[in-house]
Amino acid sequence: MTTYAHNTAIVGVGATEFSKNSGRSELKLGVEAALAACADAGINPHEIDGFCSYVMDKVPEYELARMLGCEEVKFFSQIPHGGGAAAAPFMHAAMAVQTGAAKYVLVYRAMNERSWMRFGTGDYGIKPLPFFDNMNYGWYMPHGFHTPAAWVAMFAQRYMHEYGATSEDFGRVSVAVRDFAATNPQAFFYGKPITLEEHQQSKWICEPLHLLDCCQESDGAVAMIITTKERAKDLKQKPVIIKGAAQGMAKDQQSMFSYYRPQISGLPEMGVVAKQLWAQSGLTPADIQTACIYDHFTPFVLPQLEESGFCERGEAKDFIRAGEHARGGKLPINTNGGQLGEAYIHGMNGIAEMVRQVRGTAVNQVANVENVLATAGTGVPTSGLILGAE
């Protein structure tokens, strides 16, 4: 068993507001979230001696450390694969504090993804140079695969063909998370629930994805602090124990273009992660009360439920049709409103929501929460977490 599982904890959470135009720099957003996390944990920012984030965040750890007044930083890492790395910094941070490489590691995400850039436009600044990523895109873009929505649409079409899922099933995911967002004052879509009919009438982005199947582009920042369980006992908040933390790639893995596998209706990289999480935690899907299932696009929520063991292969549509993912269901997911309803901070805000659920302080609090699951972005090498009460 890994030594960091059950022996490390999240002890502080901080976030800015989520908007479409923050009006300040990404560095300032990061500092605000970091200071809020320190205040929440009850530690001096100078005590932070480790940093971990993931790519597509343009706030360098050395500048954030300088702004916070950190004196001796002993650990720092940045993990590739964008949203697929959302849970991975917690794994790296847990390893760092458990081995003594650092005492307090700040995990963070800060971005002006709406006001400074538009991530979903398909303009990635690719140049005619013989680097792998440039060459790889060259096989797909001539065929219309210009945007993340188009990349996911291929997998979604195959999933629908194999298992009988429909656009309405994807819509039920969107309706449920927007219901949670509607009662969360921090959500961008606070007070704005949607109906299944509105989902179905929203414009096509790339069939079978409607506009309301696609996550937002958001400005904002989220930060959390990780330390050992022993050290956490002396801090301000109830520690949220990291019971499992894993990364995963599967056979024939590519980044959003794993079209050459024998079957493309699943997400085997998430299966690799889930297998590790259950082994590390000693838990089963029946022990999880609520989950953050990465909802960058609704079609990928269904196979994530299957890969994680909450449904058999092809049966997530029935789970969704029964409303088990919604308010009052067996496994309410994305109780903050998710990336569809609260904000798209590449998964970090969903993990913060799972911390609040374990603490018992979430706006849409699920009853008797002991253990939660958080997944990261899929279609790419990915990661996941199981968090819980001590």
VEXDREN-2710 file (C-alpha; in Angstrom, 1 decimal):
% VEXDREN-2710
k/r/px/py/pz
1/MET/0.0/0.0/0.0
2/THR/1.2/3.5/-0.7
3/THR/2.4/5.3/2.4
4/TYR/0.7/8.6/1.5
5/ALA/-2.8/7.1/1.4
6/HIS/-4.6/7.7/4.8
7/ASN/-1.6/9.6/6.2
8/THR/-1.9/13.0/4.5
9/ALA/-4.7/15.6/4.5
10/ILE/-6.1/18.7/2.8
11/VAL/-6.2/21.3/5.5
12/GLY/-7.0/24.6/3.8
13/VAL/-9.2/25.7/0.9
14/GLY/-9.4/29.1/-0.8
15/ALA/-11.0/30.5/-3.9
16/THR/-11.8/33.7/-5.7
17/GLU/-15.2/34.5/-7.2
18/PHE/-15.8/32.9/-10.6
19/SER/-16.6/35.2/-13.5
20/LYS/-16.2/35.9/-17.2
21/ASN/-14.0/38.9/-16.6
22/SER/-12.0/39.0/-13.3
23/GLY/-10.6/42.4/-14.0
24/ARG/-7.2/41.4/-12.5
25/SER/-4.1/39.4/-13.4
26/GLU/-3.9/35.6/-13.1
27/LEU/-1.1/36.1/-10.6
28/LYS/-3.3/38.3/-8.4
29/LEU/-6.1/35.7/-8.6
30/GLY/-3.6/33.0/-7.5
31/VAL/-2.3/35.1/-4.6
32/GLU/-5.9/35.7/-3.4
33/ALA/-6.8/32.0/-3.5
34/ALA/-3.5/31.0/-1.8
35/LEU/-4.0/33.6/1.0
36/ALA/-7.5/32.4/1.5
37/ALA/-6.3/28.8/1.8
38/CYS/-3.7/29.8/4.3
39/ALA/-6.3/31.7/6.4
40/ASP/-8.6/28.7/6.2
41/ALA/-5.9/26.4/7.5
42/GLY/-4.6/28.8/10.1
43/ILE/-1.0/28.9/8.8
44/ASN/1.3/31.7/7.9
45/PRO/1.9/31.9/4.1
46/HIS/5.6/31.9/4.9
47/GLU/5.3/28.3/6.1
48/ILE/4.5/27.0/2.6
49/ASP/7.5/25.2/1.3
50/GLY/6.0/23.3/-1.7
51/PHE/4.0/24.1/-4.8
52/CYS/2.2/22.0/-7.3
53/SER/0.0/22.9/-10.3
54/TYR/-0.6/21.6/-13.8
55/VAL/0.0/22.8/-17.3
56/MET/-2.1/25.5/-18.9
57/ASP/-1.8/27.5/-15.7
58/LYS/0.5/30.4/-16.4
59/VAL/1.2/31.4/-12.8
60/PRO/4.8/30.3/-12.1
61/GLU/5.4/28.8/-8.7
62/TYR/8.4/31.0/-8.0
63/GLU/6.5/34.2/-8.5
64/LEU/3.6/33.0/-6.4
65/ALA/6.1/32.0/-3.7
66/ARG/7.7/35.5/-3.9
67/MET/4.3/37.2/-3.6
68/LEU/3.5/35.1/-0.5
69/GLY/6.8/35.8/1.1
70/CYS/7.9/32.1/1.2
71/GLU/11.4/31.8/2.5
72/GLU/12.6/28.3/1.7
73/VAL/10.7/26.3/-1.0
74/LYS/11.9/22.7/-1.2
75/PHE/9.4/21.1/-3.6
76/PHE/7.7/22.1/-6.8
77/SER/6.2/20.3/-9.7
78/GLN/3.9/20.9/-12.7
79/ILE/2.0/18.1/-14.2
80/PRO/1.1/17.7/-17.9
81/HIS/-2.2/17.0/-19.6
82/GLY/-4.4/20.0/-18.5
83/GLY/-7.6/19.0/-16.8
84/GLY/-6.5/15.4/-16.8
85/ALA/-4.0/16.4/-14.1
86/ALA/-6.6/18.0/-11.8
87/ALA/-6.2/15.4/-9.1
88/ALA/-2.5/14.6/-9.7
89/PRO/-1.1/17.6/-7.8
90/PHE/-2.7/16.2/-4.6
91/MET/-0.9/12.9/-5.2
92/HIS/2.5/14.6/-5.7
93/ALA/1.9/16.9/-2.7
94/ALA/0.9/13.9/-0.5
95/MET/4.1/12.1/-1.5
96/ALA/6.2/15.2/-0.8
97/VAL/4.8/15.8/2.7
98/GLN/4.8/12.1/3.6
99/THR/8.5/11.7/2.6
100/GLY/9.5/14.9/4.3
101/ALA/10.4/16.7/1.1
102/ALA/8.1/19.5/2.3
103/LYS/5.8/20.4/5.2
104/TYR/3.0/22.4/3.6
105/VAL/2.4/22.1/-0.2
106/LEU/0.1/24.6/-2.0
107/VAL/-1.9/23.1/-4.9
108/TYR/-3.3/25.8/-7.1
109/ARG/-5.0/26.8/-10.3
110/ALA/-5.4/30.4/-11.5
111/MET/-6.6/31.5/-14.9
112/ASN/-8.4/34.1/-17.0
113/GLU/-9.7/31.5/-19.4
114/ARG/-12.5/33.6/-20.6
115/SER/-11.3/37.2/-20.6
116/TRP/-7.7/36.6/-21.7
117/MET/-8.1/33.6/-24.0
118/ARG/-10.9/31.4/-25.4
119/PHE/-9.8/27.8/-24.8
120/GLY/-12.5/26.3/-27.0
121/THR/-11.8/28.2/-30.2
122/GLY/-9.5/25.6/-31.7
123/ASP/-6.7/28.1/-32.1
124/TYR/-3.7/26.6/-30.4
125/GLY/-0.9/28.5/-32.0
126/ILE/0.4/25.4/-33.8
127/LYS/3.4/26.2/-36.0
128/PRO/4.9/24.2/-38.9
129/LEU/7.7/22.8/-36.9
130/PRO/8.4/19.0/-36.6
131/PHE/7.6/18.7/-32.9
132/PHE/5.4/15.8/-32.0
133/ASP/2.3/17.8/-30.9
134/ASN/2.4/19.8/-34.2
135/MET/2.7/16.7/-36.3
136/ASN/0.0/14.9/-34.3
137/TYR/-2.6/17.6/-34.8
138/GLY/-1.8/17.4/-38.5
139/TRP/-3.5/14.0/-38.7
140/TYR/-6.8/15.4/-37.3
141/MET/-7.3/19.0/-38.1
142/PRO/-7.7/18.5/-41.9
143/HIS/-10.7/16.3/-41.0
144/GLY/-12.5/19.0/-38.9
145/PHE/-11.1/18.0/-35.4
146/HIS/-10.3/21.6/-34.4
147/THR/-11.9/21.8/-31.0
148/PRO/-12.3/19.8/-27.8
149/ALA/-16.0/19.4/-28.5
150/ALA/-15.3/17.9/-31.9
151/TRP/-12.7/15.5/-30.3
152/VAL/-15.2/14.3/-27.7
153/ALA/-18.1/14.0/-30.2
154/MET/-16.4/11.1/-32.0
155/PHE/-16.3/9.1/-28.7
156/ALA/-19.8/10.1/-27.9
157/GLN/-21.2/8.9/-31.2
158/ARG/-19.7/5.5/-30.7
159/TYR/-20.9/5.3/-27.1
160/MET/-24.4/6.1/-28.3
161/HIS/-24.2/3.5/-31.0
162/GLU/-23.0/0.7/-28.7
163/TYR/-25.1/1.3/-25.7
164/GLY/-28.3/3.1/-26.8
165/ALA/-27.6/6.3/-25.0
166/THR/-29.3/9.4/-26.4
167/SER/-28.7/13.1/-26.5
168/GLU/-31.4/13.4/-23.8
169/ASP/-29.3/11.2/-21.5
170/PHE/-26.4/13.7/-21.9
171/GLY/-29.0/16.5/-21.2
172/ARG/-30.0/14.9/-17.9
173/VAL/-26.4/15.3/-16.7
174/SER/-26.5/19.0/-17.6
175/VAL/-29.9/19.6/-16.1
176/ALA/-28.9/18.0/-12.8
177/VAL/-25.7/20.0/-12.3
178/ARG/-27.4/23.2/-13.3
179/ASP/-30.0/22.4/-10.6
180/PHE/-27.1/22.4/-8.1
181/ALA/-25.6/25.5/-9.5
182/ALA/-28.9/27.3/-9.2
183/THR/-28.7/27.0/-5.4
184/ASN/-25.0/27.8/-5.1
185/PRO/-24.3/31.5/-4.7
186/GLN/-20.7/31.0/-5.9
187/ALA/-21.8/29.5/-9.2
188/PHE/-21.8/31.5/-12.4
189/PHE/-25.2/30.1/-13.2
190/TYR/-26.6/30.7/-9.7
191/GLY/-30.4/31.0/-9.9
192/LYS/-30.4/29.8/-13.5
193/PRO/-31.6/26.1/-13.7
194/ILE/-32.4/24.6/-17.1
195/THR/-34.9/22.1/-18.3
196/LEU/-34.3/19.1/-20.6
197/GLU/-36.3/20.8/-23.3
198/GLU/-34.0/23.8/-23.1
199/HIS/-31.0/21.5/-23.4
200/GLN/-32.4/19.9/-26.5
201/GLN/-33.2/23.2/-28.1
202/SER/-29.7/24.7/-27.4
203/LYS/-27.7/25.0/-30.6
204/TRP/-25.5/22.2/-31.9
205/ILE/-21.8/22.6/-31.3
206/CYS/-20.7/19.3/-32.9
207/GLU/-23.2/16.5/-33.0
208/PRO/-24.2/14.9/-30.7
209/LEU/-23.1/17.8/-28.4
210/HIS/-25.4/20.7/-27.8
211/LEU/-24.2/24.0/-26.3
212/LEU/-25.5/22.9/-22.9
213/ASP/-23.4/19.8/-23.1
214/CYS/-20.2/21.9/-23.0
215/CYS/-18.5/23.4/-20.0
216/GLN/-17.9/27.1/-19.5
217/GLU/-14.8/29.2/-20.0
218/SER/-14.1/30.9/-16.7
219/ASP/-11.9/33.4/-14.8
220/GLY/-11.0/32.5/-11.3
221/ALA/-8.6/30.6/-8.9
222/VAL/-8.7/27.8/-6.4
223/ALA/-6.0/26.8/-4.0
224/MET/-5.6/24.1/-1.3
225/ILE/-3.0/23.1/1.2
226/ILE/-1.8/19.6/1.9
227/THR/0.2/18.3/4.9
228/THR/0.6/15.2/7.0
229/LYS/-2.3/13.9/9.0
230/GLU/-0.2/14.2/12.2
231/ARG/0.6/17.9/11.5
232/ALA/-3.0/18.5/10.5
233/LYS/-4.2/17.8/14.1
234/ASP/-2.9/21.1/15.3
235/LEU/-4.5/23.2/12.6
236/LYS/-7.7/25.2/12.3
237/GLN/-9.9/22.9/10.2
238/LYS/-11.1/19.4/10.4
239/PRO/-8.6/17.5/8.2
240/VAL/-9.9/15.9/5.0
241/ILE/-7.9/12.7/4.6
242/ILE/-6.4/11.7/1.3
243/LYS/-7.4/8.0/1.2
244/GLY/-6.4/7.5/-2.4
245/ALA/-4.6/9.5/-5.1
246/ALA/-3.6/8.1/-8.5
247/GLN/-2.6/8.9/-12.1
248/GLY/-3.3/6.7/-15.1
249/MET/-2.6/6.0/-18.7
250/ALA/-3.9/3.0/-20.6
251/LYS/-2.8/1.1/-23.7
252/ASP/-2.7/3.1/-26.9
253/GLN/-3.2/6.3/-25.0
254/GLN/-3.1/9.6/-26.8
255/SER/-4.2/13.0/-25.8
256/MET/-7.9/13.4/-26.9
257/PHE/-7.3/11.3/-30.0
258/SER/-7.2/7.7/-28.7
259/TYR/-9.3/6.6/-31.7
260/TYR/-7.1/3.6/-32.6
261/ARG/-8.1/1.4/-29.7
262/PRO/-10.2/-1.7/-30.5
263/GLN/-13.0/0.0/-28.6
264/ILE/-13.5/3.8/-28.1
265/SER/-16.7/3.7/-26.1
266/GLY/-14.9/3.5/-22.7
267/LEU/-12.2/5.5/-20.9
268/PRO/-9.7/2.9/-19.9
269/GLU/-7.3/5.5/-18.4
270/MET/-10.0/6.2/-15.8
271/GLY/-10.2/2.5/-15.2
272/VAL/-6.5/2.4/-14.4
273/VAL/-7.0/5.3/-11.9
274/ALA/-10.1/3.7/-10.3
275/LYS/-8.4/0.4/-9.7
276/GLN/-5.6/2.1/-7.8
277/LEU/-8.0/4.3/-5.8
278/TRP/-10.1/1.4/-4.5
279/ALA/-6.9/-0.6/-3.6
280/GLN/-5.3/2.3/-1.8
281/SER/-8.4/3.3/0.1
282/GLY/-9.8/-0.1/0.9
283/LEU/-13.2/1.2/-0.1
284/THR/-15.7/0.2/-2.8
285/PRO/-18.1/2.4/-4.8
286/ALA/-20.8/1.6/-2.2
287/ASP/-18.8/3.5/0.3
288/ILE/-19.0/6.8/-1.6
289/GLN/-21.7/9.3/-0.8
290/THR/-21.1/11.9/-3.4
291/ALA/-18.6/12.5/-6.3
292/CYS/-17.0/15.1/-8.5
293/ILE/-17.2/13.5/-12.0
294/TYR/-15.2/15.7/-14.4
295/ASP/-17.9/17.3/-16.6
296/HIS/-16.0/19.2/-19.3
297/PHE/-18.5/17.5/-21.7
298/THR/-21.5/15.6/-20.6
299/PRO/-21.0/12.4/-22.8
300/PHE/-17.8/11.6/-20.9
301/VAL/-19.6/11.6/-17.5
302/LEU/-21.3/8.3/-18.4
303/PRO/-18.2/6.2/-19.1
304/GLN/-16.5/7.7/-16.1
305/LEU/-19.3/6.3/-13.9
306/GLU/-18.8/2.9/-15.5
307/GLU/-15.0/2.9/-15.3
308/SER/-15.2/3.9/-11.6
309/GLY/-17.5/1.0/-10.8
310/PHE/-20.8/2.8/-10.1
311/CYS/-22.4/1.2/-13.1
312/GLU/-21.8/-1.8/-15.3
313/ARG/-20.5/-1.2/-18.9
314/GLY/-23.2/0.5/-20.9
315/GLU/-25.6/1.0/-17.9
316/ALA/-24.7/4.6/-16.9
317/LYS/-27.6/5.8/-19.1
318/ASP/-30.0/3.9/-16.9
319/PHE/-28.4/5.3/-13.8
320/ILE/-28.8/8.8/-15.2
321/ARG/-32.4/8.1/-16.3
322/ALA/-33.2/7.0/-12.8
323/GLY/-31.9/10.3/-11.5
324/GLU/-29.3/8.7/-9.2
325/HIS/-26.8/11.4/-10.2
326/ALA/-29.1/14.2/-9.3
327/ARG/-30.3/16.0/-6.1
328/GLY/-31.6/13.2/-3.8
329/GLY/-30.1/10.4/-5.8
330/LYS/-27.9/7.5/-4.8
331/LEU/-24.8/9.3/-5.9
332/PRO/-25.3/13.1/-6.3
333/ILE/-22.5/14.4/-8.6
334/ASN/-21.0/17.9/-8.9
335/THR/-23.0/19.4/-6.1
336/ASN/-21.4/22.8/-6.6
337/GLY/-22.8/22.9/-10.2
338/GLY/-19.7/21.4/-11.8
339/GLN/-17.8/22.9/-14.6
340/LEU/-21.1/23.2/-16.5
341/GLY/-22.7/25.3/-13.8
342/GLU/-20.3/26.7/-11.3
343/ALA/-17.1/27.4/-13.3
344/TYR/-14.4/25.7/-15.4
345/ILE/-11.3/25.9/-13.4
346/HIS/-10.1/22.6/-14.9
347/GLY/-11.5/20.5/-12.1
348/MET/-9.9/22.2/-9.1
349/ASN/-13.2/23.8/-8.0
350/GLY/-14.8/20.4/-8.0
351/ILE/-12.2/19.0/-5.7
352/ALA/-12.7/21.9/-3.4
353/GLU/-16.4/21.1/-3.3
354/MET/-15.6/17.5/-2.3
355/VAL/-13.5/18.9/0.6
356/ARG/-16.4/20.9/1.7
357/GLN/-18.7/17.9/1.5
358/VAL/-16.4/15.9/3.8
359/ARG/-16.2/18.9/6.2
360/GLY/-20.0/19.2/6.1
361/THR/-19.9/22.8/4.9
362/ALA/-21.1/22.5/1.3
363/VAL/-24.1/24.7/0.2
364/ASN/-25.8/21.6/-1.3
365/GLN/-24.6/19.3/1.5
366/VAL/-25.2/15.6/1.1
367/ALA/-26.2/13.8/4.3
368/ASN/-23.7/11.7/6.3
369/VAL/-20.7/12.1/4.0
370/GLU/-17.8/10.0/5.0
371/ASN/-16.0/9.4/1.6
372/VAL/-16.0/11.1/-1.7
373/LEU/-14.5/10.5/-5.2
374/ALA/-13.1/13.2/-7.5
375/THR/-12.1/12.4/-11.1
376/ALA/-10.0/14.6/-13.5
377/GLY/-10.3/15.3/-17.2
378/THR/-10.7/12.3/-19.5
379/GLY/-9.7/11.5/-23.0
380/VAL/-6.2/12.3/-21.8
381/PRO/-3.8/10.8/-19.2
382/THR/-5.8/11.4/-16.1
383/SER/-5.9/11.2/-12.3
384/GLY/-8.3/10.8/-9.4
385/LEU/-8.8/11.1/-5.6
386/ILE/-10.7/9.5/-2.8
387/LEU/-11.1/11.9/0.2
388/GLY/-12.8/11.2/3.5
389/ALA/-13.2/11.8/7.2
390/GLU/-10.6/10.6/9.5
END
